[in-house]
Amino acid sequence: MKNSMSETKAAGDGVGASPIVVSIIIATYNAAGLLADCLRSIYENPPSEPYEIIVVDDASRDRTSEMVREEFPDVVLFTNKVNSHYATSNNLAFRHARGEFFFLLNNDTIVLPNAIDRMVAFLRQHPEAGSVGSKLLNEDGSIQWSVKTLPNVGSALFGARSFLTRIFPNNRFSREHLQHLSHDLTKPFVAGYVSSASVMMPRDVVMKAGDLDRRLSYHVDADYCKRIADLGYCNYYLPDAVVIHLNHRGGTMVHWRRRFRSVVEFHRGSYIYYDKHMRQTASLPMRAIVVGGLSARFVVSLAMQAALEVCGLATAAGRQLTRPNPRKPAV
């Protein structure tokens, strides 16, 4: 039995339609409002060449599919019957996309003027490029940490999620792994990997690299960029293509269970990446160090998340207690 179905038809279907140049692919879950803003930004700042938008609704419960069908009838919409998660939803879109270039975009993004055209132009001018990621901005306009070295032992200590980087964000070692801190942001550069929140790839590269690894939530972009690099291509960061990313507002972090699950998924994904790309070349002592260190980090991260949740509950309870009571009606 199929777990998804197509509900709408692409604009431009029919005899004489121009070939699609860009397939914009958005996997979404319980983020109808954010997705609507994302789609509006694409229509306000569209590519200059023929394109299609493919949305895969991953069994949302907030009427996402109805919203797309009613407000954006030209979008190609697939609705999963069960929640299949990010990689599986994008893989479904890969099989149906018709464009020369595949542009993966998160549902909590806002596309700014000329971003898509600049990414297309860059890939055409650089046949060695297997992917190009845009600059991502936070909601306040600051640069998001979206371009990094491929995961390694050093990035575990000094990467974006490390405790040392959070405490000392501008130390020399963290700057090496967070590549936007160590490169000239006025021109493109070769990256270890770029965020899948906004990344464009030529169709032929995707066909060679294959599907996204459906076991991964975190590290799915690092894994795919590593596989692209293993094919002999380069992953690039393009600073003059700009997209706003409202990080973690896309419907996946709104419940405490999901936040705890994210801790589990991050560390599970870290081990999968290590086992897939690094374990075979590591010495036995290094394997033991990696597994032991990852396990210890997992325990500490769970404890820290539990503390954050308790603090959040205490804060909410305090607000409830200090809220003024409505006056009782006079007897």
N, C-alpha and C positions, 0 to 999 in steps of 0.2 A: 504494500500500500504506500502511495506517495505521501510524504509528510508536508508537502507544500503545494500551493496552487497559484497560478497566475490569474490576476483579477482584472487587469487593465492592459491596454494595448499601447505600444509606443507611438508617439507622434511621428509622422513622416512615413509610416508603413504604406506600402502600396507601390504601384508601378511608377517608375521615374523618380523615386525618392533618392536623395543624395546619400552616398555611403556615410555611415556614422564614423566620425573621427574619435570622439571621446565618449566612453561609457562611464558615467558617474555612478558609483556603487555605494549604497548606504545601507548597512545593516542596523536595525533599530529594535529597541525593546522598551516598552512603557515610557515613551518620551515624546508623545504626540506634539506638545507645544514646542519643544526644542526642534523637533524634526520639521515642523511647519516653518519656523524661522530659518532653518538651514535651507530648505527648498526655496523659500522666498529670496534668500540671498543669491542663490544660483540663478534664478530667473532675473534678478536685478543686475547681476554681473555674469552673464553667460559667456561661454566661449564663442569666438567669432565663427567657428566652423560647426557643421552638424554634430549634434550630440544627443544622447539619451540619458535619462536618469532611471536607475533601477533601485527600488527600495525593497528590501527583504524584511518584513515584519515578523519578528521571532516570537510569535504567539503572545503579543501584547494584550493586556486586559484593559487598556485605556482608550479604546476605539481608534487606535492608530490607523488601521486599514481603512476604516470608514472616513476618517479625516482626509487621508490621501486620495481616496476615491472621489470624495465630494469636492475638495479644494484644488487638487492637482491631477486632473483626469489624464494628462499626457504622460504621467509617470508610469513606468512599467512596475507593477506591484506584485510581489510574491508574498503570500501569507503562510507561514509555517503553522501546522496544526499543533505541534509541540515545540517547546523551547529547545532549540538545537544549538544555541550559542554562536558566538561571533564568527569563528572560522568556518563552520558549516554553512552559515548563512551567506558569507561571501563566496564560498566555493559554489553554491547554487547560482549566484549571480555570474560567476566566471563562465559557467556553462551556457548562459543565455546572452551574455554581452556580445555586442556586434561591433564595437569600436576598434579602431587602430590602437588606441591607448585606453588602459583601465585606470580610473582614478578612484581609489578607495578614500572614503570620506566618513568621518564620524557624524553621528546625528546631532551632536552638540557643538557644531562648528558654524561659523559665519564666513562665507567666501567673500573676499574683498575684490575690488576691480582689478582685472587683468591677470589675476592669479592663475587661472586655468590656462589661458593663452600662453603665458610665460613658461609654464611647465611643459606644454606641448612643444613650443619652439625650442626649448632646451633639449628635449629628447631627440628632436629631429636633427639638431646641430651636433649632437654627441652620440654617435652610434655605439660607443663603448658603454653608455649609461644603461644600466638595467633597471634603475629606479631613480626617481627624484622626489624629494620631500620638500614641502614648502616651509617657510618660516611660520611657526605657530606663536601667536600672542595670547597671553592671558587676558581676562576681561578688563583688567586695569591698564592694558597696553604694554606690560612688561613681557620680555621674551620667555617663552616656555622652554623647559629643558627637554627638547625633542630630538636632538641629534647627539649621538653618543658613540663611543667605541663599542665593538662587539663585546658581549659579556665575557669576562675572564676573572681570574682570582683578584686582580687589582681593582676591577670595577665593583667587586663584592665589598671591598674595603672603602673605596672612594667614589662609588657611583652615586646616582641620583637618590637612591633609597638608603644609602648607608648612614649610620648614626654620625660618623665623622664629618660627612659632607653637610649634614643638617646643622652641626655645631660650628664647623669651620668651612663654609661654602666656597671660600676663595683660596683654599690651600692649593699648592702646586700640583698635587696628585689628582685632586678632584677636577681641576681645570683640564688636565690631560684627558679625562674620561668624558667630561661634559664639553663636547667639542665646540659649542657656541661660545664658550669662554676663552678658547685658545686659538680661534681662527678669526680672520678678517671677515666681518659680516657684510662687507660691501660687494663681495663676489662669491660665486659658487665654489664649493670644495668637496672633495671626496670624503665620505663619511663611513664610519663603521656601520651604523644603521640609523634609519630615520623612522619617525613615528608613523604608524599606520593610520593615525587620525587624519592625515592628509598626505597621501603618497600616490604618485602616478608611475605606471609601468607600461612599456610596450607590450602589446598582445603576444608577440612571438616569445618574449622573455617569460611571460606568465605560462605559456604553453610548455616551455622547456622546464621551468621550475616546478610546475605542478600545483596542486592544491595547497592552501594553508593547512598547517598541522592542526587538526581538530582537537587534539589533546590540550592545546595551549590556549589560555586566555592572555595572561602576561607572557611576554617574550615571543608572541606570535610574529611581531614585526622584526625582532632581532633574528629569529630563526629564518624568516623568509629572505631577509637581506643577506644572511650568511649563505643561504643556498644560491642566491643570485650571484654573490661574489665567487662561489665555488664553480659557477658556470663560466667565469672569466669576465664578468661585467663589473662595473663600478656602481656604487650607491652614492648619489649626490645630494647635497643640501643646497637649496636655491633661495637665498635670502630675499630676493626681490619679488618672489611670489608669496603673498601673505594671506594667512587664514587665521581667524580668531577661534580659539578652542576653549570652550567653557568646561574645563577638565572635570570629569567625574560628576557632571550634571545630567548625563545621558540616561538616567533611569536605572543604573546598576549599583549605586551606593546609598540608596535612600533608606535601607533597613539594616538594623544591627546584624542580623543573620548574614546578610550579603557582605557586610564589611568584614566579619570574621572569615567568611568563605574566601574573601579576596586574599587574606593573609595566607590561607592554606594554598590557594591557587598560585600565588606568586612563588612560594617556595617549592611547590610541586613542579611548576614550570621551570624554575631554575635548575632543578635536578634533571628534568627531561632534556633541557638544552645542553647541560653538561654531558649527560650520557650520550646524546646524539652527536655532538660536535667536538667534544674535548676529551672524553674518558679514554679513548683508545690510544691517544698519544701521551697520556699522563702516566707517571710512575706510580707504583703501588702506594708508597707513602703519601704522594700528593692526592691520590684518590681518597685515602683515609682522612686526610686533612680537609678536603673539600666536603665530604659527606658529614664529618663531624662538625665543621664550621657551619654548614648549612642547617644542620639539625639544631645547633645551639642558637643560631639566629632565629629560627622558627619559634623556638620556645620563648625567647625574649620578646619577639614581635607579638606573639599571642598575649603575653602578659601585659605589654604596653597597650595593645588594643583593648584588653579588658579594663585597664585603668582608665582609658579614655572614655569608654562606655559608662563606667561608674560615675566619672566626673560629669558626663553629660546628663545622666539621670539625676544626680544631686543638684545640678544647676537648674534643671527643669522643675524639680520639686521645690527648690527655693523660690523660684518665680511664682509657682502656684501658691505657696504660703504667703508671699508678700502681696499678692494681688488683692486689691480692696474688694470687700464684699459689697454687693448691692444693698442699698438701704431696705430694711424690712418695712412693709406697709404698716402704717399706724393702725392700732386696734381700736 
